[in-house]
Amino acid sequence: MFTRVVIDNFKSFLHLDLDLSKNRRSAKEIIAIYGENGGGKTNLVSVFMNLALSLQTMTNQKRSAELQAELMADTDDGGDGDSLDKSQLLREYIRTQGMPYSTIVGVFKNAYTIDEVNPMRIRYEFVIDEHKGFYELVFKREGDTVYLASEELNFLLKQSRGRMFKISRDTNNGITPYFSPSLFDGNMKLTDLLSDEITRVWGKHTLLAIFNNLAGESNERYIQDNTNVNFLEVLNTFKRIAFRTDGVSGVNSFTGLLDDLLRGEIADTASEKRKLMLSQETVNKYFVPLYSDIINLFYKVKKDSSNKIDYVLYEKKRIGGKLVEIPFSSESHGTRELLGLLPLLLNAVHGETVIIDEIDQGIHDLLIDRLIDNVKEDLRGQLIFTTHDTQVMQQLEPSSLYIIQSDVDGNKRVEALSRAAHKGIAAHNNIQKKYIEGYFAGIPYADDVDFEDIVRGLEVGQ
């Protein structure tokens, strides 16, 4: 779990030291981040999201190339109705997933503060099994060109903490790698292979991304026998970061849960049918307690000609004194958002770090409050989310509430509302009320908008 994030020249934050630690050896399990619109909440989410995306750049690049080849082959064949749909899907994948996240600069380029010439630094401090470590990326800019200048991982080697690796680029564009002797347990073939890959593609990809791709293409036993177990633990922890923003999401799959809970296609096998039934049980355990008018949820299934099973989520709902079956896709935006939250909340309970931007988007305050109140008791991982829902403040300790504050010059800081930081907060104080009243800043200070004046101006211009 993450205990601290330090960033320089990252989007709207020229410098930020975000302390997420509970004590010297552990991190806070749940963190709610507040702030006015445009204050930087989504930027904070992207700090963690970009780390998760950075591990997949080399894999994405190769997958994009495969999809491109498949797309070209499909086009050359002339294509029928099905292949046309397939081609459209492939084009969309390459446009939205493959290309933007197929290099480390593609992931972080838009994060560099506009017009800033000093380096962009992102330092992630974390704790795994009570052992502390950090991972740091530094980017530099020359004109319009952004490049990766250094990458470093520091964590438990064997008995003590130390530098696992550091790679840096010098002024002559040369790359200097350092590996701890214990990183690959003396396996010079693996060390030489990675050194060659670093010379070839580091800067387009991080070492973590390079190794992640190598591990995916190698025998699992070979990697485990020749790689420091603590290094693998860090990599796996980072890989299992789950996140959701307005445009991108990443969720860890559960063996017994469908990847798409709303609709999809599965193989006609006993294991896949079992997964369908487990998913149905899961959505019922989640939704029925939250909605008084939903009696139950179920999947309607239909076999197709290719021995596959198409499934669609339905609900039985009380409407006008009758029980009516309706497709879940007809539900309100907020209810559908709740379905999207389910796998993320399960990830956090399972033990992963989960970051969600605007967790309350389209969802009633009381429902979000109930979910937060329920999930906080079962967390084995870390849940970090942004929100405008001040009701949540009643469910969490002040130390779990963070406010983005900005001064008159646009300099930002993020403060936890711990009683240690605010001596003026008494035990009986209403934190929600004090926040709304502006006691902690981080709220909009808006003047009146004269809509009549706007309309008059438009009429004059006609």
C-alpha positions as CSV (number, residue, x, y, z in Angstrom):
1,M,0.0,0.0,0.0
2,F,1.1,3.6,-0.6
3,T,2.4,5.6,2.3
4,R,3.5,8.8,0.5
5,V,3.6,10.3,-2.9
6,V,6.0,13.2,-3.8
7,I,5.6,14.9,-7.1
8,D,7.2,17.9,-8.8
9,N,5.9,19.6,-11.9
10,F,3.1,17.1,-12.4
11,K,0.1,18.8,-14.1
12,S,-1.2,21.5,-11.7
13,F,1.1,20.5,-8.9
14,L,4.5,22.3,-8.9
15,H,5.3,20.4,-5.8
16,L,3.3,18.1,-3.5
17,D,4.2,15.9,-0.6
18,L,1.1,13.7,0.0
19,D,1.4,11.7,3.3
20,L,-0.8,8.6,3.3
21,S,0.9,6.8,6.2
22,K,-1.0,5.7,9.3
23,N,2.3,5.1,11.2
24,R,5.9,4.3,10.4
25,R,5.1,0.8,9.2
26,S,1.6,1.0,7.7
27,A,-0.6,3.0,5.3
28,K,-4.1,4.3,5.8
29,E,-6.6,1.9,4.4
30,I,-9.2,4.4,3.2
31,I,-8.7,8.0,1.9
32,A,-11.3,10.5,0.6
33,I,-10.0,13.5,-1.3
34,Y,-12.1,16.7,-1.5
35,G,-11.6,19.9,-3.5
36,E,-13.4,22.3,-5.7
37,N,-13.9,21.6,-9.4
38,G,-10.7,22.0,-11.3
39,G,-8.7,21.8,-8.1
40,G,-6.6,18.8,-9.1
41,K,-8.5,15.8,-7.7
42,T,-8.4,13.9,-11.1
43,N,-4.7,14.9,-11.4
44,L,-4.0,13.0,-8.1
45,V,-5.8,10.0,-9.4
46,S,-3.7,10.0,-12.5
47,V,-0.5,9.8,-10.4
48,F,-1.5,6.3,-9.4
49,M,-3.2,5.4,-12.7
50,N,-0.1,6.2,-14.7
51,L,2.0,3.9,-12.5
52,A,-0.4,1.0,-13.3
53,L,-0.4,1.9,-17.1
54,S,3.4,2.3,-17.2
55,L,3.9,-1.4,-16.4
56,Q,1.9,-2.5,-19.5
57,T,3.5,-0.3,-22.2
58,M,5.6,-3.0,-23.8
59,T,2.8,-5.5,-23.6
60,N,0.4,-3.0,-25.2
61,Q,2.8,-2.2,-28.0
62,K,3.1,-5.9,-28.9
63,R,-0.6,-6.4,-28.6
64,S,-1.3,-3.4,-30.8
65,A,1.0,-4.7,-33.5
66,E,-0.8,-8.1,-33.4
67,L,-4.2,-6.4,-33.6
68,Q,-3.0,-4.2,-36.5
69,A,-1.9,-7.3,-38.4
70,E,-5.2,-9.0,-37.7
71,L,-7.0,-5.9,-38.8
72,M,-5.1,-5.7,-42.1
73,A,-5.7,-9.4,-42.7
74,D,-9.4,-9.0,-42.1
75,T,-9.5,-6.0,-44.5
76,D,-7.6,-7.9,-47.2
77,D,-10.1,-10.8,-47.0
78,G,-12.9,-8.4,-47.9
79,G,-14.8,-9.0,-44.7
80,D,-18.4,-10.0,-44.1
81,G,-20.8,-8.5,-41.6
82,D,-19.1,-10.1,-38.6
83,S,-15.6,-9.2,-39.8
84,L,-16.7,-5.6,-40.3
85,D,-17.8,-5.4,-36.7
86,K,-14.5,-7.0,-35.7
87,S,-12.5,-4.5,-37.7
88,Q,-14.3,-1.6,-36.1
89,L,-13.6,-3.1,-32.7
90,L,-9.9,-3.5,-33.5
91,R,-9.6,0.1,-34.8
92,E,-11.2,1.4,-31.6
93,Y,-8.9,-0.7,-29.4
94,I,-5.8,0.6,-31.2
95,R,-7.1,4.2,-31.1
96,T,-8.1,4.3,-27.4
97,Q,-5.9,1.6,-25.7
98,G,-2.9,0.6,-27.7
99,M,-1.2,3.7,-29.0
100,P,-1.6,6.2,-26.1
101,Y,-0.3,3.7,-23.6
102,S,2.4,1.9,-25.6
103,T,5.3,4.0,-24.4
104,I,6.2,5.5,-21.0
105,V,6.3,9.0,-22.5
106,G,2.8,8.4,-24.0
107,V,1.6,7.6,-20.5
108,F,3.2,10.6,-18.8
109,K,3.7,13.3,-21.5
110,N,0.5,15.1,-20.8
111,A,1.3,15.1,-17.0
112,Y,4.2,17.5,-17.4
113,T,3.3,20.9,-16.1
114,I,2.7,23.3,-19.1
115,D,5.7,25.6,-19.8
116,E,7.8,24.0,-17.0
117,V,11.5,23.5,-17.8
118,N,12.5,21.8,-14.5
119,P,12.3,18.0,-14.2
120,M,9.0,16.2,-13.5
121,R,9.5,13.8,-10.6
122,I,7.1,11.2,-9.3
123,R,8.1,9.3,-6.2
124,Y,5.9,6.5,-4.8
125,E,6.6,5.4,-1.3
126,F,5.0,2.1,-0.2
127,V,5.0,-0.6,2.4
128,I,4.7,-4.3,1.7
129,D,4.6,-6.7,4.7
130,E,5.8,-3.8,6.9
131,H,8.9,-3.3,4.7
132,K,9.2,0.2,3.3
133,G,10.4,1.1,-0.2
134,F,10.1,3.7,-3.0
135,Y,9.9,3.8,-6.7
136,E,10.9,7.0,-8.5
137,L,10.6,8.2,-12.1
138,V,12.2,11.4,-13.4
139,F,11.3,13.0,-16.7
140,K,13.0,15.9,-18.4
141,R,12.1,18.2,-21.3
142,E,14.1,19.6,-24.2
143,G,12.0,21.9,-26.2
144,D,8.8,20.0,-27.0
145,T,10.5,16.6,-26.4
146,V,9.8,14.8,-23.1
147,Y,12.0,11.9,-22.1
148,L,12.6,9.5,-19.2
149,A,15.7,10.6,-17.4
150,S,15.9,8.1,-14.6
151,E,14.1,5.2,-12.9
152,E,14.9,3.8,-9.5
153,L,13.5,1.1,-7.1
154,N,14.6,0.8,-3.5
155,F,13.2,-2.0,-1.3
156,L,14.2,-5.0,0.9
157,L,17.0,-6.9,-0.8
158,K,17.6,-9.8,1.5
159,Q,18.0,-8.8,5.1
160,S,18.1,-5.0,4.7
161,R,16.7,-2.4,2.4
162,G,18.7,-1.0,-0.4
163,R,18.8,0.0,-4.1
164,M,17.4,-2.8,-6.3
165,F,18.2,-0.9,-9.5
166,K,18.7,2.5,-10.9
167,I,18.8,3.5,-14.6
168,S,19.7,7.0,-15.7
169,R,20.4,8.8,-19.0
170,D,23.4,11.1,-19.1
171,T,23.9,14.4,-21.1
172,N,25.3,12.4,-24.1
173,N,22.1,10.3,-24.2
174,G,24.0,7.3,-22.8
175,I,22.2,4.9,-20.5
176,T,23.8,3.8,-17.3
177,P,22.1,0.8,-15.5
178,Y,22.8,-0.4,-12.0
179,F,21.5,-3.7,-10.7
180,S,21.9,-4.9,-7.1
181,P,24.0,-8.2,-7.2
182,S,21.1,-9.9,-5.4
183,L,18.4,-8.8,-7.8
184,F,18.8,-11.7,-10.2
185,D,20.6,-14.1,-7.8
186,G,23.8,-14.1,-9.8
187,N,22.2,-15.2,-13.1
188,M,24.3,-13.4,-15.6
189,K,22.3,-14.6,-18.6
190,L,19.2,-12.9,-17.2
191,T,21.2,-9.8,-16.3
192,D,22.8,-9.7,-19.7
193,L,19.4,-10.2,-21.4
194,L,17.9,-7.3,-19.4
195,S,20.9,-5.1,-20.0
196,D,20.5,-5.7,-23.8
197,E,16.8,-4.8,-23.6
198,I,17.6,-1.7,-21.6
199,T,20.1,-0.5,-24.2
200,R,17.5,-1.3,-26.9
201,V,14.2,0.1,-25.5
202,W,14.6,1.7,-22.1
203,G,13.2,5.2,-22.4
204,K,10.4,3.9,-24.5
205,H,9.6,1.6,-21.6
206,T,10.6,1.4,-18.0
207,L,12.6,-1.5,-16.6
208,L,9.5,-2.6,-14.8
209,A,7.6,-2.8,-18.1
210,I,10.5,-4.5,-19.8
211,F,10.7,-7.1,-17.1
212,N,6.9,-7.5,-16.9
213,N,6.9,-8.3,-20.6
214,L,9.9,-10.7,-20.3
215,A,8.2,-12.5,-17.4
216,G,5.0,-12.9,-19.4
217,E,7.0,-14.6,-22.2
218,S,9.1,-16.8,-20.0
219,N,8.7,-19.9,-18.0
220,E,7.2,-19.0,-14.6
221,R,9.6,-21.3,-12.7
222,Y,12.6,-19.8,-14.4
223,I,11.6,-16.3,-13.4
224,Q,10.9,-17.3,-9.8
225,D,14.1,-19.2,-9.4
226,N,16.4,-16.5,-10.7
227,T,14.8,-13.3,-9.5
228,N,14.7,-11.7,-6.0
229,V,11.4,-12.6,-4.4
230,N,11.0,-9.1,-3.0
231,F,11.4,-7.5,-6.5
232,L,8.7,-9.8,-7.8
233,E,6.4,-8.9,-4.9
234,V,6.8,-5.2,-5.7
235,L,6.1,-5.8,-9.4
236,N,3.0,-7.9,-8.6
237,T,1.7,-5.3,-6.1
238,F,2.0,-2.5,-8.7
239,K,0.4,-4.7,-11.4
240,R,-2.6,-5.2,-9.2
241,I,-3.4,-1.5,-8.8
242,A,-7.0,-1.1,-9.8
243,F,-8.4,2.3,-11.0
244,R,-11.3,4.1,-12.6
245,T,-11.4,7.6,-14.1
246,D,-13.8,9.1,-16.6
247,G,-11.9,7.7,-19.6
248,V,-9.8,4.8,-18.5
249,S,-10.2,1.9,-16.0
250,G,-8.3,-1.1,-14.9
251,V,-9.8,-3.9,-12.7
252,N,-8.3,-7.1,-11.5
253,S,-10.4,-10.1,-12.5
254,F,-11.8,-12.7,-10.0
255,T,-11.8,-16.3,-11.1
256,G,-15.5,-16.6,-10.2
257,L,-16.7,-13.3,-11.6
258,L,-17.6,-12.3,-15.1
259,D,-15.3,-9.7,-16.7
260,D,-18.4,-7.9,-17.9
261,L,-21.3,-8.1,-15.4
262,L,-23.8,-6.4,-17.7
263,R,-23.7,-8.5,-20.9
264,G,-21.3,-10.6,-22.9
265,E,-20.5,-14.1,-24.2
266,I,-19.0,-17.1,-22.5
267,A,-18.0,-20.6,-23.7
268,D,-20.6,-23.4,-23.2
269,T,-18.5,-25.1,-20.5
270,A,-19.2,-26.2,-16.9
271,S,-16.6,-23.7,-15.5
272,E,-18.0,-20.8,-17.4
273,K,-21.6,-21.6,-16.4
274,R,-20.4,-21.8,-12.8
275,K,-18.9,-18.3,-13.2
276,L,-22.2,-17.0,-14.5
277,M,-24.1,-18.4,-11.5
278,L,-21.5,-17.0,-9.0
279,S,-21.7,-13.6,-10.7
280,Q,-25.5,-13.7,-10.4
281,E,-25.3,-14.5,-6.7
282,T,-22.7,-11.6,-6.3
283,V,-24.8,-8.9,-7.9
284,N,-27.8,-10.0,-5.9
285,K,-25.9,-9.8,-2.6
286,Y,-24.8,-6.3,-3.7
287,F,-27.9,-4.7,-5.1
288,V,-30.9,-6.2,-3.2
289,P,-29.8,-4.7,0.2
290,L,-29.3,-1.3,-1.5
291,Y,-32.7,-1.0,-3.3
292,S,-36.1,-1.7,-1.7
293,D,-37.8,-2.1,-5.1
294,I,-35.3,-4.6,-6.6
295,I,-36.4,-8.2,-5.8
296,N,-33.6,-10.0,-7.6
297,L,-31.2,-9.9,-10.5
298,F,-30.6,-12.7,-13.0
299,Y,-29.0,-13.5,-16.3
300,K,-31.0,-14.3,-19.4
301,V,-29.0,-16.6,-21.6
302,K,-29.1,-17.8,-25.2
303,K,-26.9,-20.2,-27.1
304,D,-25.6,-19.0,-30.4
305,S,-24.6,-20.9,-33.5
306,S,-20.9,-21.0,-32.5
307,N,-21.5,-23.0,-29.3
308,K,-21.3,-19.9,-27.2
309,I,-23.7,-18.5,-24.6
310,D,-24.8,-14.9,-24.8
311,Y,-25.9,-13.5,-21.4
312,V,-27.7,-10.2,-20.4
313,L,-28.3,-9.0,-16.9
314,Y,-32.0,-8.5,-16.0
315,E,-33.7,-7.4,-12.8
316,K,-37.1,-8.2,-11.3
317,K,-38.4,-4.9,-10.0
318,R,-41.5,-3.7,-8.2
319,I,-43.3,-1.1,-10.4
320,G,-46.9,0.1,-9.8
321,G,-47.7,-2.8,-7.6
322,K,-46.5,-5.4,-10.1
323,L,-43.2,-7.3,-10.5
324,V,-41.7,-6.4,-13.8
325,E,-38.6,-7.9,-15.6
326,I,-36.4,-5.2,-17.2
327,P,-32.9,-5.3,-18.7
328,F,-30.4,-3.8,-16.2
329,S,-29.2,-1.5,-19.1
330,S,-32.5,0.4,-18.8
331,E,-31.6,1.4,-15.2
332,S,-30.6,5.0,-14.3
333,H,-27.1,6.2,-14.9
334,G,-26.4,6.1,-11.1
335,T,-27.5,2.5,-10.7
336,R,-25.4,1.4,-13.7
337,E,-22.5,3.3,-12.1
338,L,-23.0,1.2,-8.9
339,L,-22.5,-1.9,-11.0
340,G,-19.2,-0.6,-12.3
341,L,-18.0,0.1,-8.8
342,L,-18.6,-3.5,-7.6
343,P,-15.5,-5.1,-9.0
344,L,-13.3,-2.2,-7.7
345,L,-14.7,-2.4,-4.2
346,L,-14.2,-6.2,-4.3
347,N,-10.5,-5.5,-5.3
348,A,-10.0,-3.3,-2.3
349,V,-11.6,-5.8,0.1
350,H,-9.4,-8.5,-1.5
351,G,-6.2,-6.6,-0.7
352,E,-5.4,-4.5,-3.7
353,T,-4.8,-0.7,-3.9
354,V,-7.8,0.9,-5.7
355,I,-8.1,4.5,-6.9
356,I,-11.5,5.8,-8.0
357,D,-12.1,9.3,-9.4
358,E,-15.5,10.8,-8.4
359,I,-16.8,7.7,-6.6
360,D,-20.2,9.4,-6.2
361,Q,-20.8,10.2,-9.8
362,G,-24.5,10.0,-10.5
363,I,-25.1,8.0,-7.2
364,H,-27.3,9.2,-4.3
365,D,-25.4,10.4,-1.3
366,L,-27.1,7.9,1.0
367,L,-26.1,5.0,-1.2
368,I,-22.5,6.0,-1.3
369,D,-22.5,6.6,2.4
370,R,-23.8,3.1,3.0
371,L,-21.2,1.5,0.7
372,I,-18.3,3.4,2.3
373,D,-19.6,2.5,5.8
374,N,-19.8,-1.2,4.8
375,V,-16.6,-1.5,2.8
376,K,-14.3,0.2,5.4
377,E,-14.9,-2.6,7.9
378,D,-13.7,-5.3,5.4
379,L,-10.8,-3.6,3.7
380,R,-7.6,-5.6,3.4
381,G,-6.2,-3.3,0.7
382,Q,-6.3,0.4,0.2
383,L,-9.1,2.5,-1.2
384,I,-8.4,6.0,-2.4
385,F,-11.2,8.0,-4.0
386,T,-12.2,11.6,-4.9
387,T,-15.6,12.9,-4.1
388,H,-17.9,15.9,-3.6
389,D,-20.2,14.0,-1.3
390,T,-19.7,15.7,2.1
391,Q,-22.0,13.1,3.8
392,V,-19.0,10.6,3.6
393,M,-17.2,12.8,6.1
394,Q,-19.6,11.5,8.7
395,Q,-18.4,7.9,8.0
396,L,-14.6,8.4,8.2
397,E,-12.1,9.5,10.7
398,P,-10.7,13.1,10.0
399,S,-7.3,11.6,9.3
400,S,-8.8,9.8,6.3
401,L,-10.2,13.1,4.9
402,Y,-7.9,15.1,2.6
403,I,-8.6,18.6,1.2
404,I,-6.9,20.1,-1.8
405,Q,-6.2,23.7,-0.9
406,S,-5.0,26.4,-3.3
407,D,-3.5,29.9,-2.5
408,V,-4.0,33.1,-4.5
409,D,-1.0,32.2,-6.7
410,G,-2.4,28.8,-7.6
411,N,0.0,26.9,-5.4
412,K,-1.6,23.7,-4.1
413,R,-1.3,21.5,-1.1
414,V,-3.3,18.5,0.2
415,E,-4.0,18.3,3.9
416,A,-5.5,15.6,6.0
417,L,-8.1,16.8,8.5
418,S,-6.4,15.1,11.4
419,R,-6.9,16.6,14.8
420,A,-3.2,16.8,15.1
421,A,-3.0,19.2,12.1
422,H,-6.0,21.2,13.2
423,K,-5.9,22.0,16.9
424,G,-9.1,23.9,16.5
425,I,-11.1,20.8,15.8
426,A,-12.9,19.5,18.9
427,A,-14.2,15.9,19.2
428,H,-17.8,17.2,19.1
429,N,-17.3,19.4,16.0
430,N,-19.2,18.6,12.8
431,I,-16.5,18.1,10.2
432,Q,-19.0,18.2,7.3
433,K,-20.5,21.5,8.5
434,K,-17.1,23.1,9.0
435,Y,-15.9,22.0,5.5
436,I,-19.0,23.5,3.8
437,E,-18.6,26.7,5.8
438,G,-15.0,27.0,4.3
439,Y,-13.1,26.3,7.5
440,F,-10.7,24.0,5.7
441,A,-10.8,25.8,2.3
442,G,-11.1,23.5,-0.8
443,I,-14.5,24.7,-1.7
444,P,-15.7,26.9,-4.6
445,Y,-15.8,30.6,-3.9
446,A,-18.2,31.6,-6.7
447,D,-19.7,35.0,-7.6
448,D,-23.2,35.3,-9.1
449,V,-23.7,34.6,-12.8
450,D,-25.9,37.1,-14.6
451,F,-27.7,34.9,-17.2
452,E,-30.0,37.7,-18.3
453,D,-27.0,39.8,-19.2
454,I,-25.6,36.9,-21.2
455,V,-28.8,36.5,-23.2
456,R,-29.0,40.3,-23.8
457,G,-25.5,40.2,-25.2
458,L,-26.4,37.3,-27.6
459,E,-29.5,39.1,-28.7
460,V,-27.5,42.3,-29.5
461,G,-25.1,40.2,-31.6
462,Q,-27.9,38.7,-33.8
